[in-house]
Amino acid sequence: MTRVYVTWFLKGLDLRSDTVVIVDVLRFSTTISIALQIGFKSIYVFPKLSDAVNYAKTKKIPLLAEVNGIKPSEAEMDNSPSDIMQKGWEYLSKGIDELVIRTSAGGVLTSEAAQKKFDKILIASITNAKSVAEFLLNSRSRIINIICAGIGLEKFAIEDLIGAGALVHEMLRIGMDIELNSEAIAALKMFQLAENGLQDFMKLSESGKIVESVGHYSDIEIASMLNISKAIPYAESLKDFKGAIIRNAVLKHNTNLDT
């Protein structure tokens, strides 16, 4: 039996875990799952904007970024699934299949987790819950720590609870033998309650209102689409930098999943 814990923020990183799954539905996790789905191969994550800007310039690849929900002038794209869907093809058509991303919550959490050297670090959202669950089924993990980023790594975000619940739901649906902590049970029940109205829940959330305030209405629509991405974002530490590199586990491990 695999133990599955849902925790929150940086303090939720459980060093007893062999597998960590980071959930930041609006918008880091969703942006990552969509970027890998449309064809990007490597995504470099930095907690500091200055490091992200310099790395993108050095490698001559696009930067996706937000600081407290706002796209800085240095970035070509926002931390936005709709931005990457609309503008990503321009770079892919030129053979540019790498990105740099900096975000206020999920990106920082991913970078911190990469420094701890867990066996596996995955990124999950509502958009790719099924694919991540199928990977976990074959991962032989003993303890899975699902960490919700929340708002700015400080405040509860209902969409992250729902996203964690979507992953737990898919794990149970495919027959994983799991033991849940109280937060994981709450996440599962929250997802089941919201499943037929995911977009409405997103719009009512504090994060949803922030996203709408900067004009990214379609990000909420995309983030609420269950299992539209087959990507399995797999993060590792970035050599010589306090950051992380994310690739698609299907490509990295040549995993043959029935997705």
N, C-alpha and C positions, 0 to 999 in steps of 0.2 A: 504493500500500500504506500502511495505517495502522499506526503503531507503538503497541503496547499494553504499558504497564508496570504491574506491581503493586508497590506500595511500602507502607511502614508509618509510622504516627504522623505527627505534625506535620512532622518532618524529611523525610518522604516527599513533601511538596508540591513537585512538579517545575515550576519556573517556565518551562521550555521547552514545557510542554504547553499546548494550546489548550483541551482538555476535561479536566475532573477529575470522577471518579466516586467518591463516598464510600460506603464499605461498613462498616456497624456493625450486624451482624445481630441481636445481642442487646443493646439492643433498638431503638435509635434509627431505623435504616433501615426496619425492619419496621413500627414504629409510624407513621412518616411515610407509608409506602406504603398502609397500611390507612386512615389518617385521610383521605387524599385520595380513596381508592377509595370510601369511604362517603359522601363529599359535602362535606367541608371544602374551602374554596377557598384560604385563605391560612394559613400557619403561620409564626409569627415565632420565630426562634431566637436565644437569647442565651447567651453563655458564663457570665455571672454570674447567680446566683440572684436577687440583689436587683434587677437590671435587669429580669429576667423578671417578677418579682412586680409591680413598679411599672408595667410596660407593660400587663400583664394587667388591673390595677386601673383604669388610665387608659382602656383601651378597653372595659372591662367584658366581657371574654371569658375563657374558662377557661384555667387553667394546668396543663400536664403537666410534671412535673419529677421528677428523682431526683438525689440527691447520694451518690456512692459506692454506688449500688444501692438506696438507701432513698428513699421518697417523703417530702419535707419536709411539714410541717403546712400550709404556705402553699398547697400545690397541691391542686386539685380531683381530679386524676387522676395516676397514676403514669406514667412513661415506659413504657407498656405497650400492646401491640396489643390485648390482651383488654380492658383498661380502656376504650380508645377504642371498641371494638366494642360493649361493654355500655352505656356511659354517653354516648357521643357523640350518639346519636339524640335524647337529651333536649334537647341544645342545638340540634341541627339542626331539630328540630320547632318551636323558638321563633325560627327564622330566624338563629341565631347560627352562622355558618359559618367563623369564624376561631378560631385557637388560638395560645397561646404555649407554647413548649417549652424546657426547659433540661435538658441531660444532661451527664454527666461526660466523654464521649469524642466521639461523633459530632456532637453539637451544637457543641462547642468547635471541632472540625475544620472543620465547615461554616462557622462564623463567621469563622475564620481564612482559609479559602479565599476567602470573599466579599470580604475586604479586599484580596486580591491581584488581583482583577479578571480572572480567567480568562475566556475567551470563553464557556464553558459549565461550569456546576457541576451535576451530577446526583447523586441519592441512589439507591443500588441495594441490593437485598437478594435473597434467594432468592425472596421472594414476588412480585417484579416484574422479574426478570431478563430475561424475554422482551421486555417492553415497552420497557425501557431499551435493550436491544440493537437493537431495531427503530428507535428514535429515533436511535441512534448511526449506524446504516447510512445514514441520510439527512442526517447532520450535516456530512459532508465534513471531519471532524476529521483532522488529520495525526498528532497525538500524543495518545493517551488515557492519562491517569494514573489508574489505579484505586488508591485509597488505603484501606487497611484501618486502622480505628481502633484495634483491639486492646482490651485491658483497661486502661482509664484512660490511654490514649495512651502506654502504657509496656510492656505485656506482650503477647506473642503470644496470639492467640485463634483457635483452629482453625475456629470457625464463620465468621469473617471470611474466612479463606483459602478455605473452601468457597463462601461467598457470591461472592467474586471469581471463583472457578472457574465458578460457575453462569452468571455474566455472560459470561465468555469462551466457555463452551460454547454459549450462545445466539447469540453473535456469529458463531461458526464455523458453527453450524447454518443460519443464514440467508444464509450465503455471503459474509460480510465478508472482504475481503482484508487480513489482519492479520499483523504480525510481533510475536512475543511475547518478553518478556525471561524470564530463568530463573524468576523468581517467578511470572510469569503461567502458565508451563508447569506448574509445581508446583501452582498453584491449580487448573488444569484437571484434572490427574490426581487431585488430592484430591477434587474434586467427583465425578468419574467413579467413584471408589472408594466414595464415601459416598452416591451418588444413591439407592440403594434402601434406605438406612437413615439418612436425614437426622436424624430425631428422636432416634435412639439416639446418634448422634455429638454432638448438641446436649446431651443429658442428661449425657454423660460429660465435657463440656468444663468448664473452670473457670467460665466465664460461666454455663453452664447450672446449675451447682450454686449459684451466687449467686442466680440468678433463682428457683430452686426454694426456696431458704432463706427468701425473702420471700413465698412462697406463690403465685407466679405460674406455676404449672405449665402452664397453657394457653398462656402466651406462647411456650414452647418448641414446642408443637404448631403454633401459627400460624406461627412463624418458619421452620418446616421444610416448609411447604406451597409447593411450587414453582409459581410463576406464577399465584397466585390473585388478584393485583391487576394491573390494567391501568394503574395510575397511573405517571406519569413525573415524579417530583419534580425541579423545576428551581429552583435557588437563586440569588439575587442579593443584593447588599449592601443593607442597610437604611439608608435615608437618615437621617443625624443620629445614628445609633447604631452601636456596634460589635456588629453582629449580622447576621442574614440573614433574608430572607423566602423562603419556599418555596411555589411554586404548581405546579399540574399542567401540564406542558408541552403536553399535548393541548389544554387550554383556552387556555393563554397564546398559543400559536402557531397554534391551529386546525389542528394537524397531523392529517392523515388517515392513520391507521395501520391496517393489517390485523391487528388483535389479536383 
